[in-house]
Amino acid sequence: MLSEVRSEPPVPVAPRPDTPCVAVCSTTFDEICRGCGRSVVEVAHWVSMSELQKELVWQRILAQGYPRRNK
């Protein structure tokens, strides 16, 4: 059981861009952007999110295969 709460964000493996946005914005069929993998709420609140919150989003979207660019 985890008894300690981390106040520092996990150290990313590589430096992250300021945002996962890849300018392929689409939430046509659901609440998840098809370009970056963030929810509509995450996109809207990105600038006010803490570094820890952003890192957790980064970890989730990278594990899901985002961000995706059209090739």
C-alpha positions in Angstrom: 0.0 0.0 0.0 1.3 3.5 -0.8 1.5 5.5 2.3 3.4 8.4 0.9 2.0 11.0 -1.4 4.5 12.4 -3.9 4.6 16.2 -4.2 7.2 16.2 -6.9 6.3 15.3 -10.5 7.9 12.1 -11.8 11.0 12.9 -13.8 10.1 12.4 -17.6 12.4 10.2 -19.6 12.9 12.9 -22.2 12.0 16.6 -22.2 8.4 17.3 -23.0 7.1 19.9 -25.4 4.9 22.6 -23.7 1.8 20.8 -24.9 0.9 17.5 -26.5 -1.1 19.4 -29.2 -0.2 18.4 -32.7 -2.7 20.7 -34.4 -4.9 17.7 -35.5 -7.8 18.7 -33.2 -10.9 16.6 -33.4 -13.4 15.6 -30.8 -16.2 14.9 -33.4 -17.2 11.4 -32.1 -16.3 11.6 -28.4 -14.7 13.7 -25.7 -11.1 12.7 -26.6 -9.0 14.6 -29.1 -7.9 12.3 -31.9 -4.7 14.2 -32.3 -3.3 14.5 -28.8 -5.4 12.1 -26.8 -6.4 14.6 -24.2 -10.0 15.0 -23.0 -11.9 18.2 -23.8 -11.5 19.3 -20.1 -7.7 18.6 -20.2 -7.3 20.7 -23.3 -9.4 23.5 -21.8 -7.5 23.5 -18.5 -4.0 22.7 -19.7 -2.5 26.1 -19.1 -3.7 26.1 -15.4 -2.7 22.5 -14.6 0.2 21.8 -12.3 3.4 20.2 -13.6 2.4 16.9 -11.9 -1.1 17.0 -13.5 0.5 17.6 -16.9 3.0 14.8 -16.4 0.3 12.3 -15.5 -1.6 13.2 -18.7 1.6 12.9 -20.7 2.2 9.4 -19.3 -1.3 8.3 -20.0 -1.5 9.6 -23.6 2.0 8.3 -24.5 1.0 4.8 -23.2 -2.1 5.0 -25.4 -0.1 5.9 -28.5 -0.7 9.6 -28.6 0.1 12.2 -29.8 -0.7 11.2 -33.4 0.3 13.2 -36.4 -1.1 12.7 -39.9 1.5 11.2 -42.1 
